[in-house]
Structure formats: C-alpha cells, structure tokens
Amino acid sequence: MYKDVGKSIKKFASVLCAIGIIFSILGGIAVALAGMNGALSIPVAQTAVYIAIGVFVAAVGSLLAWLSNLLLYGFGELVDKTAEIAENTRNRNL
C-alpha cells in the first residue's frame, strides 16, 4: 500500500488536474449558456457579461487546477527523489 508513494502522489495529481480542468470548462460553459439562453431572466444586454464570466471561470479554474497540479506533482517528485537518495545512501554504507 505504501510502496512507491511518490508515484502514487504524481498519478493522483495528474488525475486531479484533469478532473479540475474538465469541471472548470464545463462550469464556464454552463454559465455562458445560462446567460445566452436567458435561463437567468436577464436582459439581453447583460448576456455578454455572462459569456465573459463563463470564459473567465473556464480559464481561471483551469489555471488553478494546473497550478495545484504543479505543487502536488512536485511534492510527489520530492518524495521519489528522497527515497532514491535514501536507497543510494543505504547501499553505500554496506
């Protein structure tokens, strides 16, 4: 269960990033479509505002998902390298 924890963290980070990007894009599309279809009972002049908000949600949400992926993936890489250093040090002392 705890073998290759660094690789597990890196896989989890990649999956979490993909899910975050997908949900950000879907959320942005939902906001834009709600504004375009008048589902929010808004005047036609404000439709462009909701489209802009939808694009903003998709872009910023995807960016935040990617940045969190970098941090979590970097931590997984740090765990991998630390285990590798410990293994090399253990072998050298024999």
Backbone hydrogen bonds in HBPLUS format (Angstrom, degrees):
<---DONOR---> <-ACCEPTOR-->    atom                        ^
c    i                          cat <-CA-CA->   ^        H-A-AA   ^      H-
h    n   atom  resd res      DA  || num        DHA   H-A  angle D-A-AA Bond
n    s   type  num  typ     dist DA aas  dist angle  dist       angle   num
A0008-SER N   A0004-ASP O   3.18 MM   4  6.51 154.4  2.25 145.7 153.1     1
A0009-ILE N   A0005-VAL O   2.87 MM   4  6.14 155.3  1.93 154.1 160.6     2
A0010-LYS N   A0006-GLY O   3.00 MM   4  6.24 156.7  2.05 145.8 152.1     3
A0011-LYS N   A0007-LYS O   2.93 MM   4  6.16 155.8  1.99 147.3 153.5     4
A0012-PHE N   A0008-SER O   2.92 MM   4  6.06 162.9  1.95 147.8 152.9     5
A0013-ALA N   A0009-ILE O   2.88 MM   4  6.05 152.9  1.95 145.6 153.3     6
A0014-SER N   A0010-LYS O   3.07 MM   4  6.27 155.8  2.13 143.6 149.2     7
A0015-VAL N   A0011-LYS O   2.98 MM   4  6.25 162.6  2.01 154.0 158.5     8
A0016-LEU N   A0012-PHE O   2.86 MM   4  5.97 163.3  1.89 150.4 155.7     9
A0017-CYS N   A0013-ALA O   2.92 MM   4  6.04 150.2  2.01 143.2 151.2    10
A0018-ALA N   A0014-SER O   3.04 MM   4  6.28 163.8  2.06 147.9 151.7    11
A0019-ILE N   A0015-VAL O   2.97 MM   4  6.22 163.3  2.00 153.2 157.7    12
A0020-GLY N   A0016-LEU O   2.90 MM   4  6.02 157.9  1.94 144.4 151.0    13
A0021-ILE N   A0017-CYS O   2.89 MM   4  6.13 161.1  1.93 156.2 160.5    14
A0022-ILE N   A0018-ALA O   2.98 MM   4  6.14 164.3  2.00 149.1 153.8    15
A0023-PHE N   A0019-ILE O   2.95 MM   4  6.13 168.5  1.96 153.4 156.3    16
A0024-SER N   A0020-GLY O   2.94 MM   4  6.01 147.9  2.04 141.5 150.7    17
A0025-ILE N   A0021-ILE O   2.98 MM   4  6.16 163.6  2.01 152.1 155.8    18
A0026-LEU N   A0022-ILE O   2.93 MM   4  6.15 163.9  1.96 151.0 156.1    19
A0027-GLY N   A0023-PHE O   2.85 MM   4  5.87 152.8  1.92 139.2 146.9    20
A0028-GLY N   A0024-SER O   2.91 MM   4  6.10 157.1  1.97 146.3 152.5    21
A0029-ILE N   A0025-ILE O   2.91 MM   4  6.13 158.7  1.95 150.4 156.3    22
A0030-ALA N   A0026-LEU O   2.90 MM   4  6.07 153.0  1.97 142.8 150.6    23
A0031-VAL N   A0027-GLY O   2.98 MM   4  6.25 156.9  2.04 148.6 153.9    24
A0032-ALA N   A0028-GLY O   2.98 MM   4  6.17 164.4  2.01 148.7 153.4    25
A0033-LEU N   A0029-ILE O   2.82 MM   4  5.95 164.3  1.84 152.5 157.1    26
A0034-ALA N   A0030-ALA O   2.92 MM   4  5.96 152.5  1.99 141.8 149.7    27
A0035-GLY N   A0031-VAL O   3.08 MM   4  6.29 152.9  2.15 144.4 151.1    28
A0036-MET N   A0032-ALA O   2.92 MM   4  6.17 150.2  2.01 145.0 154.0    29
A0037-ASN N   A0033-LEU O   2.86 MM   4  5.89 159.2  1.90 151.2 155.5    30
A0039-ALA N   A0034-ALA O   3.17 MM   5  5.17 135.3  2.38 146.4 154.3    31
A0041-SER N   A0038-GLY O   3.14 MM   3  5.26 167.9  2.15 112.2 113.8    32
A0046-GLN N   A0043-PRO O   3.08 MM   3  5.64 147.1  2.19 112.2 120.8    33
A0047-THR N   A0044-VAL O   3.14 MM   3  5.33 164.1  2.17 109.4 114.1    34
A0049-VAL N   A0046-GLN O   3.10 MM   3  5.17 126.4  2.40  96.8 110.7    35
A0050-TYR N   A0046-GLN O   3.27 MM   4  6.69 154.6  2.34 150.3 155.7    36
A0051-ILE N   A0047-THR O   3.01 MM   4  6.33 151.0  2.09 149.6 158.4    37
A0052-ALA N   A0048-ALA O   2.93 MM   4  6.11 156.2  1.99 143.1 149.4    38
A0053-ILE N   A0049-VAL O   2.85 MM   4  6.13 152.5  1.93 146.2 154.5    39
A0054-GLY N   A0050-TYR O   2.89 MM   4  6.04 153.4  1.96 140.6 147.9    40
A0055-VAL N   A0051-ILE O   2.96 MM   4  6.27 156.3  2.02 148.7 154.5    41
A0056-PHE N   A0052-ALA O   2.89 MM   4  6.08 156.3  1.95 145.5 152.7    42
A0057-VAL N   A0053-ILE O   2.82 MM   4  6.06 159.8  1.86 152.6 157.6    43
A0058-ALA N   A0054-GLY O   3.02 MM   4  6.22 162.1  2.05 146.5 151.2    44
A0059-ALA N   A0055-VAL O   2.90 MM   4  6.07 162.8  1.93 150.7 155.6    45
A0060-VAL N   A0056-PHE O   2.84 MM   4  5.84 169.7  1.85 156.4 159.1    46
A0061-GLY N   A0057-VAL O   2.93 MM   4  5.60 151.3  2.02 135.4 144.7    47
A0062-SER N   A0058-ALA O   3.13 MM   4  6.01 153.7  2.20 133.5 140.6    48
A0063-LEU N   A0059-ALA O   2.97 MM   4  6.16 156.1  2.03 145.2 152.3    49
A0064-LEU N   A0060-VAL O   2.89 MM   4  6.08 161.1  1.93 151.3 155.8    50
A0065-ALA N   A0061-GLY O   2.97 MM   4  6.14 152.7  2.05 142.8 150.5    51
A0066-TRP N   A0062-SER O   2.97 MM   4  6.18 155.0  2.04 146.2 152.7    52
A0067-LEU N   A0063-LEU O   2.90 MM   4  6.16 158.2  1.94 150.1 156.2    53
A0068-SER N   A0064-LEU O   2.96 MM   4  6.09 160.3  2.00 146.5 151.6    54
A0069-ASN N   A0065-ALA O   2.99 MM   4  6.13 142.5  2.14 136.3 147.0    55
A0070-LEU N   A0066-TRP O   2.96 MM   4  6.32 149.2  2.06 146.0 153.7    56
A0071-LEU N   A0067-LEU O   3.17 MM   4  6.53 158.7  2.22 148.6 152.9    57
A0072-LEU N   A0068-SER O   3.01 MM   4  6.20 170.7  2.02 151.6 154.1    58
A0073-TYR N   A0069-ASN O   2.77 MM   4  5.71 162.5  1.80 152.7 158.6    59
A0074-GLY N   A0070-LEU O   2.88 MM   4  5.83 152.7  1.95 139.3 147.4    60
A0075-PHE N   A0071-LEU O   3.02 MM   4  6.27 148.3  2.12 142.1 150.2    61
A0076-GLY N   A0072-LEU O   3.04 MM   4  6.35 154.3  2.10 144.6 151.3    62
A0077-GLU N   A0073-TYR O   2.88 MM   4  6.19 152.8  1.96 148.3 156.2    63
A0078-LEU N   A0074-GLY O   2.91 MM   4  6.13 150.2  2.00 143.0 151.3    64
A0079-VAL N   A0075-PHE O   2.97 MM   4  6.28 153.7  2.04 148.7 155.1    65
A0080-ASP N   A0076-GLY O   2.96 MM   4  6.23 159.1  2.01 147.1 152.8    66
A0081-LYS N   A0077-GLU O   2.93 MM   4  6.15 167.2  1.94 154.3 156.8    67
A0082-THR N   A0078-LEU O   2.94 MM   4  6.04 154.2  2.01 145.3 152.7    68
A0083-ALA N   A0079-VAL O   3.03 MM   4  6.20 158.0  2.07 148.6 154.0    69
A0084-GLU N   A0080-ASP O   2.98 MM   4  6.23 152.9  2.06 146.5 154.7    70
A0085-ILE N   A0081-LYS O   2.88 MM   4  6.10 156.3  1.94 147.4 153.3    71
A0086-ALA N   A0082-THR O   2.93 MM   4  6.15 158.5  1.98 146.7 152.7    72
A0087-GLU N   A0083-ALA O   2.95 MM   4  6.15 155.7  2.01 145.4 151.9    73
A0088-ASN N   A0084-GLU O   2.96 MM   4  6.20 160.6  2.00 148.8 153.9    74
A0089-THR N   A0085-ILE O   2.89 MM   4  6.04 156.0  1.95 149.5 156.3    75
A0090-ARG N   A0086-ALA O   2.91 MM   4  6.02 153.9  1.97 145.1 152.3    76
A0091-ASN N   A0087-GLU O   3.06 MM   4  6.25 155.9  2.12 147.9 153.4    77
A0092-ARG N   A0088-ASN O   3.08 MM   4  6.20 143.9  2.22 139.1 148.6    78
A0093-ASN N   A0089-THR O   3.26 MM   4  6.44 145.0  2.39 144.6 151.5    79
A0094-LEU N   A0091-ASN O   3.44 MM   3  5.57 157.7  2.49 100.5 106.8    80
